[in-house]
Amino acid sequence: MSLKNSNIIVIKIGSSLLVDKNKKIRKKWLSSFAKDIQKLKNMNKKIIIVSSGAIALGCIKMHFNKKNLKLDKSQAIASIGQIELMNLFLNTFSKYNLNISQILLTLEDTEERRRSLNAKRTFENLFNLNFIPVVNENDTIATTEIKYGDNDRLASRVAQITNSDALVLLSDVDGLYTKNPKIFKDAKLIKKVGDFNKDLKDLNFKGINELGSGGMSTKIEAAKICQLSGCNMIIANGLYLNPIDKIMKKNNFTLFVSKISKLDARKKWIISSVSPKGELIIDDGAKKALKNGKSLLAAGIKKVNGKFSKGDHIKILDKSYKECARGLCSFSSNEVVKILGHQSKEIEKILGYTTKSEVVHKDDMVEI
């Protein structure tokens, strides 16, 4: 896999790449990064940048300590810092004749199909206008309950809804190691990951290293979303000058190779949901039916967890509580509680109105 062979590339940069430990803006680094982007644009690549840094830059401007910020204050600081961030990009990128635009997203913008398709069209129109979208989570309005929580997962969802070929997560280490490289000298860089269960079975992600607001575990989550979306992902060290050029010239990073997936766009979106609203626990008969490509019927459901509405993302678990599928539920959680274990022909009588017979239709479901 090479970035040279990728048409649409998402690049995520963290706060630590824009602001150093002394709270100084790394202008020289950003200029080198812009030069890298200019090279990619000259190769006719479509580029999306997912950038952290609004709160960090807001704190610098207001002389605040980020660690002491409460949610409501951090939202105000994000609003102040967002202008600082975009001005920084605008002033730097304009020197290389690069046009930038701003897109602020919340979790719901990618979780709801209609909104995710609207976002996709916006990205496509910006590409046609020869603009580079700079994306950030909308921290000014997002609450803890509706946040991605980190820009790694935000970047993976942006890559997914835009059908990107590659996602590059620029970190402060060279990639994923067998151990924490800052503590263990015998830590080895894992160059390539194809099968998560096989290649990463002996790793404890929480013990490897914690980076930014997410850590390595959230990068693995992002890689899983990318892998099921037909998108390759790279974790590389972004602290160097010209970090993208370095990736293209040297093989010193971790590459997560995507699974060649035949899932259609609707099913890709279902499988990569960051926040399913509930769970359905099913019996062995229903599990066997799902494996044979059948829809999920009420008769095979044993239990409902969580509160969800009609059309929401839900997980489908077997009786051992192992996830076996994901889908869009045709009923609310209250309705499923009433009809679970019953035959389809009984549903209308139980609920008192005509509705679908399938709780999760096979076209709205992806087997895990």
N, C-alpha and C positions, 0 to 999 in steps of 0.2 A: 504493500500500500504506500502511495506517495501523495503528498499534497498536490503534486503536479498533475495527478490524474483525477483530482477532485474538482467538481464544478462549483458547488456551493459549500463554503467553509464558515463555520462558526468558531470564533476565538473568544475565550473567556479570560479576562484579566482580573486579578484580585486587588484589593486595596493596598497590600504590601508592595505591589509592583509600581503603584502610582505614588505612594507616600512612604518614605523610609522611616526607620526607627526613631529618628530625631524630628519627625513630623515635618520633614522638608519634601516638597514635591519633586519627583524624579523627572525633571523636564528633559534631560539628556536621554533617558531611557525611552520616554514617550516619543521623542523625535526619531530614535532608531526604530521603534515599533512602526511609526508612520511610514518610514522608508521601506520597511518590510511589506506593509500593506500596499504601497505604491507598486512594488515589484509584482505582487499577486494580481493586482488590478491590470497591470500591463500584460499579464498572462490570461486576461479575460476571465478571471475568477470573480464570483459573486461572494462578497464578504459581509458577515454580520459580526459585530463586536458586542459581547456581553460584558459590561464593566461594572465592577464594584467601585466604591470610593466616594459616593455622595455624602454619607454621614461623616467619613473621615475628613473630607475637605470642608464640610460644614463646621466641624469641630475646630479645625485649624483657623478658619475665618473668625469664629466666635470665641476662640480661646477656651474651649470646653474640653473636659476629659471624657472620652468616649465611654470608658468603663462605668462611669457614674450616671449615665443617661437612663432615664425611665422611658417607657414606650412612647407616651404622648410627646415628651420633649424631643426624643430621637426623630419622630416624624416631622417636627418643625425644623430640626437641624438638617434632615434629609432634603427638605424643600429648599433651604438656603444653599446647601451643598450641591444640589443638582445643577443649579446655574453655574456654580464654580466648575463642576465637572465638565459640563458641555462647553463652557468657554475655553477650558483647557484643551479639549479635543479640537474645537473649532480653530483656535489660534495655531495649534501645532499642525493639524492636518491640512489646513489651507496653504501652508508653505509648500506642500507637495501636490498641490492642485487636487486634493481629495475632498469631495463633498460629503458631509455627514448630516444625518437626521437623528431624531430622538424618538424612541419608543419606550413607554413605561407600561409594564405588564403586571397584572396581579395573577394569582394562582387560578382564579376562575376564568381568566381570559383564555387559558389553554385547556381547562377541564371541561368547559361547556363547548360542545361541538360547533354550534353556530358562531360563537365568539372566536374560537380557534381558527375557523375558516376565514372569518373577517380579518384576523391578524395575518394569516397566510397571504391573503390578497394584498394587504398593505405592504408586506415585504416584497412581493413580486412587483408591485408598482414602483417601489423605491429602486429596485434593481433596474427597471426599465428607464428610470430617470437618471441612472448612473449615480445614485447616492448610496452611502454606506450606513445602514441603520446601527445606531448605538443603543443597546437595550439595557434597561435596568429594572429591577423590581420596583413597583410603585410604593416605596416605603412611606410616602406621606399619607396614604390612606389605608394601607394593609395592616390588619391586626394580626396578633400571634396566630389566631385560628385559621386565617386565610393567607398565610405566607408560605412561600417555598422554603424559607428558612436559610437558604444558601443559594448562591448564584451558580453552583455546579448543576443542580437539578433544573434551575431555570434555563441554563444554557442547553441542557439535554432536551428539554421540552421545545425550545426554540428550534433546535436542530431537527427535532421530530416533525413539528408542524410545517417546517419549510422544506422538508424532504432533502436535507443537507447530506452531503457525502462524507463530511468529516467534521468532528468537533475537536478543538484543541483547548485543553485546560492548562493554562500557564500557571505553574505552582512555584514553590520555593525549594523543591527537590527535583531530581532528574526524572522521577517517576515512582512507580510502585516497587518497594523493596521487600525482601523476605523478612527483614527486621527493620527496626528504626535505625537508619544510617547515621543519625546524630549520636547514637549511644553505642551501637555495635559495629566494630570495624569489619566483621565478616559478613555484613549485610550485602546481599547481591541484588542488583537491579533486574527485575523481571521484564524482559524485552517485549514479550508477546503473550497475550492472553486470548485464547479462542474459546475454551470451555471453562466457565467459572467453577463448576463443581470439581473438575479435574485439576486445573492449573492453580487454583487458589484454595484448595481444600485444607491445607495446613496453616493458613494464615489467620492471625487474629488482628483484624483491621484496626480495632480500637487501640491496640498496643503499638502500632507501627509509627504513626505520627499524626498529630492534629494540626490542621492547617486552616487558617481563616475561620469562618463561622461554621463550616461544615466538618472538615476533616477528611481523612482518606476514605472513611466509610461512605460518605456522601458522594465521593467521586466514583466509588464502585457502583452505587445506586444509579448514578448518571450513566455509567458505562453500560449497565443492564438495559436502561431505557434506549440507549443508542443501538445496542446490539440487536434489539428486537424491532428497530426501526430501519434497519439496513444502512446504518451510519457508523463508520469507523470512529474511534476516539483515541486521542493521544493525551497522556499526562507528561508534561515536559517542564523543565526548569525555565522560568521566565525572567529570572533575575539578571541574566546576561543582556548585553546590548544586542540588538538585532536578533531577538529570540526565535522568530519564525525562520529566518535565513539559516540559523544554526540547526533547527530541526530538519530543514531540507537538505543540509549538507552532511550532517552527522547522525548516526543511528544511536543516539543516546537518550532514549525515552521509552515509555511503556506504551505499546500499541494494543488496543482492544479491537479485535477483528469482529466485524458485524456478522451475524448469521444471515445467510442468504434467505430472505423471507419472502414467502408468497402471500403474506397477509395483505389484504387490500387496505386503502387509506383509513377506512372506518375502523377496521380491526386493529390497525397499528395504534390508532388513537386510544382505543379501549385498553389494550394491553399495557400501555405506558402511563396510565393514570397514576398521578402522584398520591391522590387522596381518595380511595374508594370510600363510599359513605356507610357501607354495612357489609354483613356477611350472611350467606346462606349455607347451612350445614346439611349435606345430602347423604343418602344411604348408598350402599354398594351398587344397587340396581341402577340408580340415577347416574352414578359415576361411570358405570359401564356404558350407559346410553350416550353420555357426553363423549366418551372415547370413540363411539361409533358415529359421531357427527350429528347426534339428535339434540333437540331443544330440551331445556329443563322444565319439567312439569311439576305441578304442586304435589303430586303423590309421592315424589321422591325426596321432598324437603322435610328435614327432621326438626330444624331449629332456625331462628332468626336472631342475629346480633346487630344492634345499632338501629338508628332511625334514618330512614331514607324515603325519598319521594319517587314517584313514577319517573322512569327515564334516567335515574342516577346510576353511577358506576357502583358495582358491588363485587365482592370476592365470593367465589364458590369454593367451599372447603369440604373435604371428605370427613368421615366420622372420626378420623384421627387428627382433625383440625389442620390437615395439610392442604395448602392451596392447590386446586386442580384446574380452575378456570376463572376468568373474569368476564363480566358482561354488563349490559344495560338492563335493568330490571323493568319489566312491563307493569309492575304493581308497586304500591308503596309498602313500607315495612308493616304497617297496620293491616293492610289487606292480606299480605303473605301469611301473617300470624293466623288469620281467620281461615285461610284455605289450605295451609300446609297439611300434607298427608291425605288430602281428598282427591278424588278423581276429577278430571277436567270438566266433565258433564255436570258436576255438582256446584261449580263455581258461581254460576249465575244465581242459583237459588240461595247460596250462602251470602253473597254480597248484595243481592237485590237488584242487580243491573247487569247488562250484557257487557262482556269484556273479552280480552284475548284468552286463549286456553293455555298458552305457553307463558311461564313466569319469566324465563329468559329465552328468547328466540335464538336459534342456532346462528342466525346471521348477525346477531348482536353479541356474540360470545366468542372468546378465544381460549382454547385449552392451553394450560400452562405445562 
